[in-house]
Structures are given as C-alpha cells and as structure tokens.
Amino acid sequence: MEHGLDSTTSTVLFLCTGNYYRSRFAEHYFNALAATAGLAWRAVSRGLRLNPNNPGPISRQAVRWLGEGGIVIAEPGRFPMAVAESDLHAADLVVALKETEHRPLLEALFPRCADRVHYWCIHDLDCATPEEALPALASRIEELIRELAARRSTPGHGA
C-alpha cells in the first residue's frame, strides 16, 4: 500500500468499482475528519474494476463536494488504482461502498478476503445523483469516525 505511515497508524481501505468517485471521496473525506479528530487512522482507496476512460484522476463531483466542505485535493491528483490482494491484507479495516455491486467482484477476484470486508450501501451514479450519494457517504464516514474515536477512548481498545 502507498501509505508510508508509521506502525502506530491504522489504515482503512475504501473500495468501489472504479476508484474514481465514491472511494476517492471517502478517502479524502475520512482523512480530513480523522486528522481533525486526532485519530491515528489514515484512509486509502482502490477500485475493483477500473474504467480506463475516466476523464481525469478523480470525479469532478467528488472534488466539488470536498471543496465545498473546505477539503482541497493536492494537485496533481493520482489516477485510480486497482486493488491488490496485498492491499486487502495490509488494511486494518476494509469497506466496500455497495454490497450488491462489490461483494460479487470481491468473491470472484479475492474469495479469501470477501468475508472480512464491511459492506455499505452507497449508490453509484447509475442509481443516485451526487446530491443523494455523497451526503449519504459523508454521513457513514462521520459515523465511522465517531466509532473509531469511541473505541480509542474505551479502555482495552486500541486505535
């Protein structure tokens, strides 16, 4: 994985199909919230089936929503990256953003890893507009941040 983080930092891996829209938004949004909360967690993102025809490194909708929240993406942005089995093993937490879309891909590509993934239900552009999907995704990430912060403050639970 591309994190270069010290051993005290935990990693959450966000997965979507193309690593262009939902998982990239999740990566940047999570990292901003985790830094603000002082959590020793860092997000990375990958895709299960990349689209070589994306018109850039990250969707304009994701960049716009992040920017409206005060989260600026460093330029130049990296292009979508395909998930490798080593990414799945290196992550402390793996979240696939839509179970009905991603579980079959995970079971086909990485059958030994599919059951350790946490599945959410955040629709892609074929089922929901960014005005519907991105607030739902932000809400789930905020909930995850609260859970990780609570776990950190509970005796016997590390980050």
N, C-alpha and C positions, 0 to 999 in steps of 0.2 A: 504494500500500500504506500501511497505517496505522503505519509504524514510527517515523518521526521520528528515525531513527538517523543518526549521523554517517557520513561516507563511508568510514570505516575498518571499519565493521561490516558483515559479510556476513549475508545472510538465507537461511534455509531455509524453504520453504513446504511445509507438510504438507497434503495433500488427502485428504478422504474424501467420502462421498456427502453427508451432511447437516451436517457441521461442528458436530456436537453431542456426539459420543462419542470416537471414535478420534483424529481430528485435533486436537481440543481437548486431550485428554490429552497427545498428542505435543507440542503447542505448549508447554504449561506444564511438562512434564517436561524437555523439551530445554532450555528457558530456565533452569530451576533448575540443571541439570547444567553447562550452558555457563558460567553465572556462577561456579559453584564451581570450574570448571577454568580460569577466566580467559580463556576463548575470546572472540574478537571476533565472535561469531555470535549471531544472535537468530532465534527461530522465530516465524512467524505461521501461521495456518491458515485454510482456506477449504473450502467444500463445492461439489460439482458438481451436486447436485440437492437443494435444501433441503426439509425437511419443515415446513410451516407449523404443524403440530400438536404440536411439541415442547413439553413442559410446563415450559419454562424455558430459561435461556441455555446450560446445559451439563448433561450427564447426571449424575445422582446417583452412578452407579457410578464415573465418572471423578473426580468431586470426592472421593468416599470413598477411592479408591486413592491419589490425590495427597495427601490429608490424612494417610493412614497413613504416607506417606513424608516427612511434615513439610513438604509444599508446600501453602501456603494460597493460595486464589484470592481476589484482591481483590474485594470487593463494591462496587457491583453489577457482575456479570459482563456482558459484551457478548453479544448474541444471535448465533446462527450467521450467517455471511456467505457469500454466493455468490462464487465465484472469477470474476475478470475477466481478460481476456487480458493486461491491463497487470500484474496480479499475477504471472502466469507469466513475463513478461519481466523484471520487476523483481527477482525472486528469483535468488540465486546458485546455489541448489540447490532442486529441486522433487522431493518424494517423495509418490507416491500410495500409499495404505496397502494396497490389494489390487488386483493387476494385473487379474485376471479381472473385477472389478467396475468398475474405474476407467478402464482403457485404452479400452474401447468408448465411455464417456462423453467422455473427452478427445478421442478421434478424431472423434466427432460434433460436439462443441462447439468444439474448438480444434485442428483437424487439423495445423496447422503446428507445434504445440507438443508433441504427444503423444510424439514420439520423444526429446525432451530430458528427459523425466521419468524418475526412478528409481522402479521399482515394487517394493514389498514384498508380503508375503502375510500380512496381519493380518486375521483374520476379524471380521465384524460380529456382532451379537447373533443373527442368524439362523443362524449356523454355529458359534458358540463362546460360552461364558459369559465374563463379565468375568474370572473367575478363571483362564481359559485365555488370553484375548486380551490383557489388559493386561500381564501379565508378559512375554509374547512381544514386545509392542510396546516395553516398557521395555528389554528386552534388546537389541533392534535399535537403539534410540536410544542406549543406552550404547556399543554398538559404533560407531555413527556419531560420537559424541563422541570416542572413542579415535582413530578415523581422522583426525578434524579436528585433534586435538591433535598427532598424529604428523606430520601434514602441516605444521603450524605450526613444528615443531621441525626439519624437514628443510630444509637449505639449498636455496634456489631455489623454495620453495613458500610462497606467502603464505597467509593465512587463507582 
